Amino acid sequence: MKSLIHTYKQMTSLSKTALLGIIISSLGTFMFMPYISIYLSDLGYSTAFIGYVLLLFSFSQQGFTFFGGFLGDRFGTKMICIIGLVIRSLGYGLFIFSFNKPLMICSTILVGFGGALITPSLKVVLAFGNESIRSAVFALRNTAVNFGGALGPLIGGILYLLNIQIIFIFAAISHLMVLIIMKKTMGVQLKEKTQAGVSFTNMLNIFRDKQIVYLTFAVSLFYFLYMQFNLSIPLYTKDFLGKPEYVSLIFSFNGVLMIFLQYPIMVFFQNKFKEYQVLMLGMLFMALAFTSLTLANELYMLMIFTFLLTLGEILIPPMIDNMASLLAPQHLLGSYLGFVVFSFMIGGGLGSIVGGYGYDWGVANGIHWLWFIYVSIAALGIALIWPMKKMTKQTNVGEVYESSTVHKSEN
């Protein structure tokens, strides 16, 4: 707790405000997400269309996050963040009137694309001026998101009992609140200017940066494996343990661990190991998690699996952001932080597609063989991360938006 407070005190005043904004927007987002499927079902839409809407939301956000980061570098973090908050608020509000498919699709795209503009912008705010404590700050960000992920569905459940459309209103209001907070704060503390030399050519050149491309590809294996927590594990719980009610138990266990362990575990490991070593240890925990499933089909083993997988989840995502920010040139920080989101698209997409076929294969040929395959994939991830030790030298982060002297005087 003392370490967390110490880190918070060291953060720039702007990044503290951004952290508050992340908590509020996460509450709004997670109020909305668990109930959109129910809303569409109540309106009489088919399961296929509901799946299409969810896929469209994921693609419009994850697929355009890199573009959103580049726009922040090109036109200014404040402008793009504000535009993203406006677009997302409009998207949530439009859901109230979306009684046909075209409007529903339009609402979904607005919500997703708004998120693609907001996420890299707020990450830039957290990264800039906090260079010496950056990985700890990204760990705090994940804690804030997880807090919203745990509390948001509970608030949404209460609102759903009243009227599901109230959820959309509250989600829109939460993002408007963040807009007001960030507009006032960023207007004073961020020096808005278009960076010289930041053009669409720069955006394309990122794809030629072997280090960030390699990092994105290597860590996509983590998301491939993590996707099985949402896909294969619930099916395994139902088919092999015969207790589908355990699913809510393990997801709640995962959520509680993420809230209370994210920051202290991340800080402990970052103080003991180098960046690439933290990533390797995260993949090692993933390997041990799937290894545990080969030992026994029992609840206690499922809980051990969840604990080990959560350790990997705690270590890897914030360290990915940290390494991306270390590799980024000073004028392309948002673009690099947006680019690594492709790792989620690649790994998560393949995990969803291959995982379904893989589970059917495991049922037919022995589920323990499937877990061994996933252990092997985690081992491959460790091997791919090892060469990253050459990537971890600190880059010279310049004065992108304002001088560090201003930050220090504010703290």
C-alpha positions in Angstrom: 0.0 0.0 0.0 2.8 2.4 0.9 4.4 1.6 -2.5 1.2 2.4 -4.3 0.8 5.7 -2.5 4.4 6.5 -3.2 4.0 5.9 -6.9 0.8 7.9 -7.0 2.6 10.9 -5.3 5.4 10.7 -7.9 2.9 10.8 -10.9 2.4 14.0 -12.7 -0.8 15.8 -11.8 -2.2 15.3 -15.3 -1.6 11.5 -15.2 -3.4 11.4 -11.8 -6.4 13.1 -13.5 -6.1 10.6 -16.4 -6.2 7.7 -13.9 -9.5 9.1 -12.5 -10.8 9.4 -16.0 -9.9 5.7 -16.7 -11.8 4.6 -13.6 -14.9 6.6 -14.5 -14.9 5.5 -18.2 -14.3 1.9 -17.2 -17.3 1.9 -14.9 -19.4 3.2 -17.8 -18.0 0.7 -20.3 -18.4 -2.3 -18.0 -21.9 -1.2 -17.0 -22.8 -1.5 -20.7 -20.9 -4.5 -22.1 -22.4 -7.4 -20.1 -26.0 -6.3 -20.9 -25.8 -5.4 -24.6 -26.4 -9.1 -25.6 -29.5 -9.2 -23.4 -30.7 -5.9 -24.8 -30.4 -7.2 -28.4 -32.0 -10.5 -27.5 -34.9 -8.7 -25.9 -35.4 -6.7 -29.1 -35.7 -10.0 -30.9 -32.4 -10.1 -32.8 -30.9 -13.4 -33.7 -27.9 -14.9 -31.9 -25.9 -14.6 -35.1 -26.6 -10.8 -35.3 -25.7 -10.4 -31.6 -22.3 -12.1 -32.3 -21.8 -9.9 -35.3 -22.4 -6.8 -33.2 -19.9 -7.9 -30.6 -17.3 -8.7 -33.3 -17.9 -5.3 -34.9 -17.4 -3.6 -31.5 -14.1 -5.4 -31.0 -12.9 -4.7 -34.5 -13.8 -1.0 -34.5 -12.0 -0.5 -31.2 -9.0 -2.8 -31.4 -8.5 -2.5 -35.1 -8.3 1.3 -35.1 -6.4 1.9 -31.8 -3.1 2.2 -33.8 -4.8 4.8 -36.0 -6.1 6.6 -33.0 -2.6 6.7 -31.5 -1.2 8.1 -34.7 -3.9 10.8 -34.8 -2.9 11.8 -31.3 0.7 12.1 -32.4 -0.3 14.0 -35.5 -2.9 16.4 -34.2 -2.4 16.5 -30.5 -3.4 14.2 -27.6 -5.9 16.6 -26.1 -7.9 17.1 -29.4 -8.1 13.3 -30.2 -8.9 12.3 -26.6 -11.8 14.9 -26.5 -13.1 13.8 -29.9 -13.0 10.2 -28.8 -15.0 10.9 -25.7 -17.6 12.8 -27.7 -17.9 10.0 -30.3 -18.2 7.3 -27.6 -20.8 9.3 -25.6 -22.8 9.8 -28.8 -22.6 6.0 -29.5 -23.9 5.1 -26.1 -26.7 7.7 -26.3 -27.7 6.5 -29.8 -28.2 3.0 -28.4 -31.4 4.3 -26.8 -32.9 5.0 -30.2 -31.4 2.0 -32.0 -34.5 -0.1 -32.8 -33.3 -1.3 -36.2 -30.1 -2.9 -37.5 -28.5 0.1 -39.3 -28.8 2.3 -36.2 -27.5 -0.6 -34.0 -24.5 -1.1 -36.2 -23.8 2.7 -36.3 -24.0 2.9 -32.5 -21.6 0.0 -32.1 -19.1 1.5 -34.5 -19.2 4.9 -32.7 -18.7 3.3 -29.3 -15.8 1.2 -30.6 -14.1 3.9 -32.6 -14.4 6.3 -29.8 -12.6 3.9 -27.6 -9.9 3.5 -30.2 -9.2 7.3 -29.9 -9.4 7.5 -26.1 -7.2 4.5 -25.1 -3.9 5.5 -26.7 -4.4 9.1 -25.8 -4.8 8.4 -22.1 -1.8 5.9 -22.2 0.3 8.7 -23.6 -0.7 11.0 -20.8 0.2 8.3 -18.3 3.5 7.6 -20.0 4.7 11.1 -20.5 6.5 12.6 -17.5 6.5 9.4 -15.5 9.5 7.7 -17.3 11.2 6.5 -14.1 8.0 4.8 -12.8 6.3 4.0 -16.1 5.7 0.3 -15.6 4.2 0.9 -12.1 1.9 3.6 -13.6 0.7 1.2 -16.3 0.1 -1.4 -13.5 -2.1 1.3 -11.8 -3.9 1.8 -15.1 -4.7 -1.9 -15.3 -5.9 -1.9 -11.6 -8.2 1.1 -12.5 -9.6 -0.8 -15.5 -10.1 -4.0 -13.4 -11.8 -2.0 -10.7 -14.3 -0.7 -13.3 -14.6 -4.2 -14.6 -15.6 -5.5 -11.2 -17.9 -2.8 -10.1 -19.4 -1.8 -13.4 -21.4 -5.0 -14.0 -22.8 -4.7 -10.5 -24.0 -1.2 -11.1 -25.3 -2.2 -14.5 -27.2 -5.1 -12.9 -29.1 -2.7 -10.6 -29.8 -0.3 -13.4 -31.0 -3.2 -15.6 -33.7 -4.0 -13.0 -35.0 -0.5 -13.5 -34.7 -0.1 -17.2 -31.9 -1.3 -19.5 -31.8 2.0 -21.4 -30.7 3.8 -18.2 -27.5 1.9 -18.5 -26.9 3.6 -21.9 -27.6 7.0 -20.3 -25.2 6.4 -17.4 -22.5 5.1 -19.8 -22.8 8.2 -21.9 -22.8 10.5 -18.8 -19.7 8.8 -17.4 -17.8 9.6 -20.6 -19.1 13.1 -20.7 -17.8 13.5 -17.1 -14.4 12.3 -18.2 -14.6 14.8 -21.2 -15.2 17.7 -18.8 -12.4 16.7 -16.4 -9.8 16.0 -19.2 -10.8 19.1 -21.2 -10.2 21.4 -18.3 -7.0 19.7 -17.1 -5.4 19.0 -20.4 -6.2 22.5 -21.6 -3.9 23.9 -18.9 -1.2 21.2 -18.8 -0.8 19.9 -22.3 0.9 22.0 -24.9 -1.0 21.3 -28.1 1.0 21.3 -31.3 1.3 19.2 -34.4 4.6 17.4 -34.3 6.9 18.3 -37.1 7.6 15.3 -39.4 4.7 13.3 -38.0 2.9 12.2 -41.2 1.2 9.2 -42.7 4.6 8.1 -43.9 5.7 7.9 -40.3 2.7 5.7 -39.6 3.6 3.3 -42.4 7.2 3.3 -41.3 6.2 1.8 -37.9 5.5 -1.4 -39.8 9.1 -1.4 -40.8 10.3 -1.1 -37.2 11.5 -4.7 -36.6 11.5 -4.3 -32.8 7.9 -3.2 -32.3 6.7 -5.6 -34.9 8.6 -8.5 -33.3 7.3 -7.5 -29.8 3.7 -7.4 -31.1 4.0 -10.8 -32.7 5.7 -12.5 -29.8 3.3 -11.3 -27.1 0.3 -12.2 -29.3 0.8 -15.8 -28.0 -0.1 -14.6 -24.5 -3.5 -13.3 -25.8 -4.0 -16.6 -27.7 -3.6 -18.5 -24.4 -5.6 -16.0 -22.4 -8.5 -16.3 -24.8 -8.9 -19.9 -23.7 -9.8 -18.7 -20.2 -12.9 -17.2 -21.8 -13.5 -20.0 -24.3 -12.1 -23.4 -23.5 -12.2 -23.2 -19.7 -15.9 -22.5 -19.3 -16.6 -25.5 -21.6 -14.1 -27.6 -19.7 -15.8 -26.7 -16.4 -19.2 -27.8 -17.8 -18.1 -30.9 -19.7 -15.4 -32.4 -17.5 -16.1 -31.1 -14.0 -19.9 -31.2 -14.5 -20.2 -27.9 -12.6 -21.0 -25.0 -14.9 -21.7 -22.9 -11.8 -17.9 -22.9 -11.2 -17.5 -20.5 -14.1 -18.7 -17.5 -12.1 -16.5 -18.6 -9.2 -13.3 -18.6 -11.2 -14.1 -15.4 -13.0 -14.8 -13.7 -9.7 -11.6 -15.1 -8.2 -9.7 -13.8 -11.2 -11.3 -10.3 -10.8 -10.5 -10.1 -7.1 -6.9 -11.2 -7.7 -6.5 -8.6 -10.4 -7.8 -5.8 -8.2 -5.7 -6.5 -5.2 -2.5 -8.1 -6.7 -2.0 -6.1 -9.9 0.0 -3.3 -8.5 2.1 -5.0 -5.7 3.0 -8.0 -7.9 3.9 -5.8 -10.9 6.1 -3.5 -8.8 7.8 -6.4 -7.1 8.7 -8.1 -10.4 9.8 -4.9 -12.1 12.1 -4.1 -9.2 13.7 -7.6 -9.4 13.8 -8.2 -13.2 14.4 -6.5 -16.5 11.5 -5.9 -18.8 12.0 -8.9 -21.1 12.5 -11.1 -18.0 9.1 -10.0 -16.6 7.5 -11.0 -19.9 9.2 -14.4 -19.8 8.1 -15.0 -16.3 4.5 -14.0 -17.3 4.6 -16.7 -20.0 6.1 -19.2 -17.6 3.1 -18.7 -15.3 0.8 -19.3 -18.3 2.7 -22.5 -19.0 2.4 -23.6 -15.4 -1.3 -22.8 -15.4 -2.1 -25.1 -18.3 0.3 -27.7 -16.8 -1.9 -27.7 -13.6 -4.9 -28.7 -15.6 -3.2 -32.0 -16.7 -2.9 -33.1 -13.1 -6.5 -33.5 -12.0 -10.1 -32.6 -13.0 -11.0 -31.0 -9.7 -12.1 -27.6 -8.5 -9.0 -26.9 -6.4 -6.9 -27.5 -9.6 -9.0 -25.1 -11.5 -8.5 -22.5 -8.8 -4.7 -23.1 -9.0 -4.9 -22.7 -12.8 -6.8 -19.4 -12.4 -4.3 -18.1 -9.9 -1.3 -18.9 -12.1 -3.0 -17.5 -15.2 -3.9 -14.3 -13.3 -0.2 -13.9 -12.4 0.6 -14.0 -16.1 -2.2 -11.5 -16.8 -0.9 -9.2 -14.1 2.7 -9.1 -15.5 2.3 -9.1 -19.3 -0.1 -6.4 -20.5 1.3 -3.5 -18.5 4.9 -4.6 -19.5 3.9 -4.7 -23.2 2.8 -1.0 -22.9 6.0 -0.2 -21.0 8.2 -1.8 -23.6 6.3 -0.1 -26.5 6.9 3.3 -24.8 10.6 2.5 -24.5 10.9 1.6 -28.1 8.9 4.6 -29.4 10.5 7.7 -30.8 9.4 10.8 -28.8 7.0 12.0 -31.5 5.3 8.6 -32.1 4.5 7.5 -28.5 0.8 7.2 -29.1 1.3 5.4 -32.4 3.5 2.8 -30.8 1.2 2.3 -27.8 -1.6 1.8 -30.3 0.4 -0.5 -32.5 1.0 -3.2 -29.9 -2.8 -3.6 -29.6 -2.5 -5.6 -32.8 -1.1 -8.3 -30.5 -4.5 -8.7 -29.0 -6.2 -8.7 -32.4 -3.8 -11.4 -33.7 -3.6 -13.6 -30.6 -7.2 -13.1 -29.4 -8.6 -13.6 -32.9 -6.6 -16.8 -33.5 -7.4 -17.9 -30.0 -11.1 -17.6 -30.6 -11.0 -19.4 -33.9 -8.4 -22.1 -33.3 -9.5 -22.5 -29.6 -13.0 -23.7 -30.6 -11.6 -26.3 -33.0 -8.9 -27.2 -30.5 -11.4 -27.9 -27.7 -13.4 -30.2 -30.0 -10.2 -32.0 -30.8 -9.3 -32.3 -27.1 -12.7 -33.7 -26.3 -12.2 -36.4 -29.0 -8.5 -37.2 -28.3 -8.0 -36.5 -24.6 -8.3 -33.1 -23.1 -4.9 -33.4 -21.3 -3.2 -33.4 -24.8 -4.8 -30.1 -25.5 -3.5 -28.6 -22.3 0.0 -29.9 -23.2 -0.3 -28.2 -26.6 -1.0 -24.9 -24.8 1.9 -25.5 -22.5 4.1 -25.9 -25.6 2.7 -22.6 -27.0 3.6 -20.8 -23.8 7.1 -22.3 -24.0 7.4 -21.0 -27.6 6.3 -17.6 -26.2 9.2 -17.7 -23.7 11.6 -18.6 -26.5 10.4 -15.7 -28.7 10.6 -13.2 -25.8 14.2 -14.1 -25.0 15.7 -12.1 -27.9 13.9 -9.0 -26.6 16.7 -8.4 -24.1 18.3 -6.3 -26.8 15.3 -4.1 -27.1 15.1 -2.9 -23.5 17.5 0.0 -23.6 15.9 3.3 -22.7 15.1 5.6 -25.6 15.4 9.3 -25.2 11.9 10.5 -24.5 11.9 14.2 -25.4 9.6 17.0 -24.5 6.6 15.9 -26.6 4.0 18.2 -25.1 5.5 20.2 -22.3 8.7 20.3 -20.3 9.4 18.0 -17.4 10.2 21.0 -15.3 6.5 22.0 -15.3 5.6 18.5 -14.2 8.1 18.6 -11.3 6.9 22.0 -10.1 3.3 20.7 -10.0 4.2 17.8 -7.8 
